[in-house]
Amino acid sequence: MARHLIVGDGTAVSWADGLVADGAVSIEKMSALGPTELVLGDTFATAPQIRIVGGGTDGRNIVTPWIYGKDVVNWSGSSFVAQVAEVAVSTLSTDATAIGKHRLKVINLTNGASPFEFKNYEIDVDPATNDTPTEQGVLFLAAINADLPHWVKGVTHSSGALSFTGYKKGEAKADGSIQEDLVHMSFAFETEVTATGALNSNGTTDATTYSTTGNRGAGDVYYLKQFENELMGTSHGYYNRLELPNAPTNQVLITNTYDVYSLVATKDGSSSSQIHGVDNLIELNIGLKPGDPDSLVVENKLNAYLASNFPNVIL
C-alpha cells in the first residue's frame, strides 16, 4: 500500500506563487486548466480526479498522488484521543509458610518480541516477622524504588498490590532518554524455601492484572510524527541534486492534537487487485486540528464529494 500523510495547523487556504499557505490543507481537482480547488457541489463527474495538498513550512508543497473519486474504497476517520499509560499490577496473596526468599521479575514487553528486557528483585521472608502479602509488598517497594526499571515511571503499593505505571511514547524518562513506544509490561514471581531449596511452595502466590490498560490513542502527536518520518522519503522529497540529504521539516507539531482522516483508493479502478503481485491501494491520510473552522472546510468538501458512496465522516 502506498501511504501518504498531509498535516494542517488550522491555517486558511490561500495561494501565492503557486504554493498553498504554510500549514493549510487544500483539496485539488484536475480541470481542463490544470489543478484547481475542489468546491462544494463537485462530483465525480465534475472532478474525476482529486489530490490533497499541504503547505510545507520550508518553501514547498507536499502533495499526494492523484486518485479517482470513483475508485475510493474507504472514507473514514478518527477523532483525537490522548495516549493512556498502562498501570500493571502485581498482587501478592497468602502468607509465607517458611523462611525463604521471594523474587519478583518485572518484564518489559514493549517491543512485542523476545528476548524481553527484565529486572529482578529479591526479598527475605520469615513467618515470624514479615510473612504477609502487605509486609512483603513493603519490602518489594523499597527494593524497586532503589533501582527502578527505566521503563517504569513510578510504583505504588497497597495491601500486597504493587502498581507499576509505564511511560507513554514521547515522555522523558528518568535517565534522560525519550520513551519510543507506549510501555507494556508483565511479571513473574517465584518463592524459595531456604531449608529445602523448594521453589514455589512457600505459600505466597502472585497475580498479574492491569488496573489501566495502555492505549496509544488516536491522532497522538508522537505516533503521528513517527508516521510522518517514515513517509518522508516518498512524500516529502528527502533528497535534491545539490544537498544530500535534504531533510524536510516535520509538519506534525508536538504542541498540537489531530483528528485523522483516511481516504483509500485503488490504483486500477477495481475493488480487488488486478495488478498481480503489486500492491493495489493508495492511502491518503490527513491530520487536522480538532474543531478548527478550516479543518471543517476540508471535512465538508470530502463528505460532499464522496456522499454518493460513503456516509459522512464527522469528527
Secondary structure, 3 states (H helix, E strand, C coil): CEEEEEECCCCCCCEECCEECCCCEEEEEEECCEEEECCCCCCCCCCCEEEEEEECCCCCEEECCCEEHHHEEEEEEECCECCECCEEEEEEECCCCCCEEEEEEEEECCCCCCCCEEEEEEEEECCCCCCCHHHHHHHHHHHHHHCCCCCEEEEEEECCEEEEEECCCCCECCCCCECCCCCCEEEEEEEEECCCCCECCCCCEEEEEEEECCECCECCHHHHHHHHHHHHHHHCCCCCCCCCCCCCCCCCCCCCCCEEEEEEEECCCCCCCCCCCCCCEEEEEEEECCCCHHHHHHHHHHHHHCCCCCCCCCC
